[in-house]
C-alpha cells in the first residue's frame, strides 16, 4: 500500500487516510493519466444546487444511554439571474425530533412534546455502540431527505454536494446532475505515479475521467479530479475536489465543459468559511439557508423547558 504525504510548512496531510484502492481504476478517456488544462467557461450551465444539513444536541441520557434532539434538512435552490432563490415547500424538507434507543423508558411522556424516533438497539450493547447507532440514524434521516429531493428533481442542471448515489433512479437513469466531493477518504489511485498526478494538479487542471470502484451501496459513476484553487503555502489537497458524473457518454463528452462550469462557480468565494478552497459559493449559500432553519441553542433550551 502506498500512502502519499504532502508537507507544506508545518502542515502535514496524508492523502486517503482511511482507504486505498486495491488497484488503479480504468481511465474512460483516451490517453494516459495526465493533467488536462480546463478552458475556463464564460459562464455556467448549472441552474439548481442541492445540499443537506443536520444539527444534533445530546439533551439527556438514561443510565448513560443517549437522547438527542436533532434537526435535519435538505433543499434544492434555483439560481435566478445572479442570485439564489429560497426554495418553496416542494423543494425543502426539515424535521425536528428526539432520537433515542427504543428500550429507553418514558418515551410516551416525551412524545407528548416532541416527535420521537426510537432506534432499535441492543440494550446489552456497550453504551458507545448504542450512541453510534443513534447518531447514525440521524445522518440516515438527513440522507433520506436529500434522496427524496434528488429523486424528484426533473428539470434544469443540478449540482449536488457529495456523490451521486442518491441521484440514481430505480430504472438506472439520471436527470442532468453533477456531484462534487470535497473530502478524500478514499485514495482511488494506488500507484505512486498516478496518485502524484492527482496531487500535482495546478489550479484549473483536471485528470482524465475514470471509473472508480464502488461498494454495493454506491452508484456506478464516471469521475475526475479537479483543482479549483492552489496556494504554495497550503497542502496538496487544498482546492482539490473529485467530480462525479453519471456513467453516460453525454457527460463524458462534456467533461471539459462541466469542469469549466465548476471553475466559474469559484466566484464569489465562500470566505470566511475555512473550507472556501473547495466549497463553491452556491453550496455555501444553501448551507447558510439551512443553518437559519435550525433551532438556536437558546431555542433548544426553551423547547426542553
C-alpha positions in Angstrom: 0.0 0.0 0.0 1.4 3.4 -0.9 0.0 6.4 1.1 1.1 9.8 -0.1 2.1 12.5 2.3 2.2 16.2 1.5 4.2 18.6 3.7 4.0 22.3 3.3 5.5 24.4 6.1 4.2 23.0 9.4 1.1 21.4 7.8 1.2 17.6 7.1 -1.6 16.0 5.2 -1.9 12.3 4.4 -3.9 11.6 1.2 -6.5 8.9 1.8 -6.1 8.2 5.5 -8.9 5.6 5.6 -8.9 3.6 2.4 -6.6 2.9 -0.5 -7.9 1.2 -3.7 -6.6 -2.3 -4.4 -5.7 -1.3 -7.9 -5.9 1.7 -10.2 -9.3 2.2 -11.7 -9.6 2.2 -15.5 -9.5 5.5 -17.4 -12.5 6.2 -19.6 -11.0 9.0 -21.6 -8.3 8.4 -24.2 -4.6 8.8 -23.3 -2.5 8.4 -20.2 -3.0 9.7 -16.7 -2.1 13.4 -17.1 -3.0 17.0 -16.1 -5.6 18.4 -18.5 -5.9 22.2 -18.6 -9.5 23.3 -18.5 -10.6 26.2 -20.6 -12.5 28.5 -18.2 -16.1 28.9 -19.2 -17.5 32.3 -19.9 -20.5 31.2 -17.8 -22.0 28.2 -16.1 -24.7 25.8 -17.1 -25.8 24.9 -13.5 -29.3 26.1 -12.8 -30.0 24.4 -9.5 -28.0 23.4 -6.4 -28.6 20.8 -3.7 -27.3 20.2 -0.1 -28.4 18.9 3.3 -27.6 19.7 6.9 -28.1 18.4 10.4 -27.7 19.7 13.9 -27.9 17.4 16.9 -27.5 18.1 20.6 -27.3 15.5 23.4 -30.1 16.6 25.7 -30.4 13.8 28.2 -29.4 10.2 28.9 -30.8 7.3 30.8 -28.2 5.3 32.6 -25.6 6.6 30.1 -27.7 5.8 27.0 -28.1 9.0 24.9 -31.1 11.1 23.9 -30.5 13.6 21.1 -32.6 16.5 19.8 -31.8 16.7 16.1 -32.8 18.9 13.2 -32.3 17.5 9.7 -32.9 19.4 6.5 -32.3 19.4 2.8 -33.0 21.8 -0.1 -32.7 22.3 -3.8 -32.4 26.0 -4.7 -32.6 27.7 -8.1 -30.4 30.4 -9.5 -32.3 33.3 -11.0 -30.2 35.9 -12.7 -27.1 36.4 -10.5 -28.8 35.4 -7.2 -30.2 32.4 -5.4 -33.9 32.0 -4.6 -35.1 30.4 -1.4 -36.9 27.1 -2.2 -40.6 26.7 -1.9 -42.1 23.9 0.2 -41.8 21.3 -2.6 -38.0 21.7 -2.6 -37.3 22.0 1.1 -37.5 19.3 3.8 -36.9 19.6 7.5 -37.5 17.6 10.6 -37.1 18.2 14.4 -37.3 15.1 16.6 -35.9 13.4 19.6 -33.7 10.3 18.8 -33.2 7.7 21.4 -32.8 3.9 21.9 -36.1 2.1 21.6 -35.6 0.5 25.0 -35.5 3.8 26.9 -38.3 4.1 29.4 -40.7 7.1 29.5 -40.9 7.6 25.7 -44.7 8.1 25.8 -44.3 11.1 28.1 -41.6 12.6 25.9 -43.7 12.0 22.7 -46.4 14.4 24.0 -43.9 17.3 23.4 -41.8 16.0 20.5 -41.8 13.6 17.7 -39.7 10.7 18.8 -37.6 8.4 16.7 -37.0 5.2 18.5 -33.9 3.3 17.2 -33.7 -0.4 17.6 -30.6 -1.1 19.7 -29.3 -4.0 21.8 -29.8 -3.0 25.5 -26.8 -5.2 26.3 -24.5 -3.5 23.8 -21.8 -1.1 25.1 -23.0 2.5 25.6 -20.8 3.8 22.9 -22.2 1.3 20.3 -25.7 2.4 21.2 -24.7 6.1 20.9 -23.2 5.4 17.5 -26.4 3.7 16.4 -28.4 6.8 17.4 -26.1 9.2 15.7 -26.1 7.1 12.5 -29.9 7.2 12.4 -29.8 11.0 12.5 -27.5 11.0 9.5 -29.6 8.5 7.7 -32.7 10.6 8.1 -30.9 13.6 6.6 -29.7 11.4 3.8 -33.2 10.2 3.1 -34.4 13.8 2.8 -31.6 14.5 0.3 -32.5 11.4 -1.7 -36.2 12.3 -1.9 -35.5 15.7 -3.3 -32.9 14.3 -5.8 -35.3 11.7 -7.0 -38.0 14.4 -7.6 -35.7 16.7 -9.5 -36.9 16.8 -13.1 -35.7 19.9 -14.8 -32.6 22.1 -15.2 -29.0 21.2 -14.5 -28.2 20.3 -10.9 -25.0 20.5 -8.9 -25.2 18.5 -5.7 -22.7 18.5 -2.8 -21.4 15.0 -2.5 -21.6 11.8 -4.5 -24.4 10.7 -6.9 -25.6 7.7 -5.1 -28.9 9.3 -4.1 -29.5 10.7 -7.6 -29.7 7.4 -9.4 -33.3 6.4 -10.1 -34.7 2.9 -9.9 -34.6 2.4 -13.7 -30.8 3.3 -13.6 -31.3 6.7 -15.2 -30.3 10.2 -14.0 -31.5 13.7 -14.7 -28.8 16.2 -15.5 -26.8 16.1 -12.2 -23.2 16.5 -11.3 -21.7 15.8 -7.8 -18.7 17.5 -6.2 -17.0 15.5 -3.4 -14.8 17.7 -1.1 -13.4 15.0 1.1 -10.7 12.4 0.2 -11.3 9.5 2.5 -10.5 7.1 -0.4 -7.3 7.1 -2.4 -8.7 5.9 -5.7 -5.3 5.6 -7.4 -3.0 3.1 -5.7 0.1 3.6 -7.9 2.6 6.2 -6.9 2.8 7.7 -10.4 -0.9 8.2 -10.9 -1.5 9.4 -7.3 1.2 12.0 -7.7 -0.6 13.2 -10.9 -3.7 13.8 -8.8 -1.8 15.7 -6.1 0.3 17.6 -8.6 -2.6 19.3 -10.4 -2.4 23.0 -10.7 -5.4 25.4 -10.4 -7.7 24.9 -13.4 -6.4 21.4 -14.3 -8.2 18.1 -14.1 -7.4 14.4 -14.5 -8.9 12.3 -17.2 -12.2 10.7 -16.2 -12.0 7.3 -14.7 -14.4 4.7 -13.4 -13.9 4.3 -9.6 -14.6 1.1 -7.9 -17.7 1.4 -5.7 -19.3 -0.5 -3.0 -22.7 -2.3 -3.4 -24.4 0.8 -1.9 -22.9 3.3 -4.2 -23.8 4.2 -7.8 -21.5 3.5 -10.7 -20.2 6.8 -11.9 -17.5 8.5 -14.0 -15.2 10.7 -12.0 -12.3 13.1 -12.4 -10.2 15.2 -10.0 -10.2 19.0 -10.5 -8.1 21.6 -8.8 -10.2 24.7 -8.1 -7.5 26.7 -6.3 -3.9 26.3 -5.3 -1.5 28.1 -2.9 2.2 27.3 -2.4 1.8 27.5 1.4 -1.0 25.0 1.6 -1.2 21.2 1.4 -1.6 19.2 -1.8 -5.3 18.7 -1.0 -6.0 22.4 -1.0 -8.7 23.2 -3.6 -8.8 19.6 -4.8 -12.2 18.1 -5.4 -13.5 15.0 -7.1 -16.3 15.4 -9.6 -18.8 12.6 -10.2 -20.8 12.3 -13.5 -23.5 9.8 -14.5 -21.7 7.0 -16.4 -23.1 8.1 -19.8 -21.3 9.2 -23.0 -23.1 12.5 -23.0 -21.4 13.5 -19.7 -18.0 12.1 -20.7 -18.1 14.2 -23.9 -18.8 17.3 -21.8 -16.3 16.7 -19.1 -14.2 19.8 -20.0 -17.3 21.9 -20.3 -18.6 20.8 -16.9 -15.2 21.4 -15.3 -15.3 24.9 -16.8 -18.6 25.5 -15.1 -17.2 24.5 -11.8 -14.3 26.8 -12.2 -16.7 29.6 -13.0 -18.6 28.8 -9.7 -15.4 29.7 -7.7 -16.6 33.4 -7.7 -17.8 34.8 -5.4 -15.8 32.9 -2.8 -17.2 31.3 0.3 -14.9 33.2 2.6 -14.7 33.3 5.6 -15.7 29.6 5.7 -12.5 27.6 6.4 -13.4 25.2 3.5 -13.6 28.1 1.0 -11.0 26.4 -1.2 -13.4 23.6 -2.0 -16.8 25.0 -1.0 -18.4 26.5 -4.1 -20.5 29.6 -3.3 -23.9 28.2 -4.3 -23.4 25.3 -1.9 -22.3 27.7 0.8 -25.5 29.7 0.2 -27.6 26.6 0.8 -25.7 25.7 3.9 -26.3 29.2 5.3 -30.0 28.9 4.4 -30.4 25.5 6.1 -28.4 26.7 9.1 -31.0 29.5 9.5 -33.8 26.9 9.7 -32.0 25.1 12.6 -33.1 25.9 16.2 -30.6 28.0 18.1 -29.1 26.8 21.3 -31.4 29.3 23.1 -34.5 27.9 21.3 -33.5 24.3 22.1 -33.3 25.3 25.8 -36.8 26.8 25.6 -38.2 23.7 23.9 -36.7 21.5 26.6 -38.2 23.7 29.3 
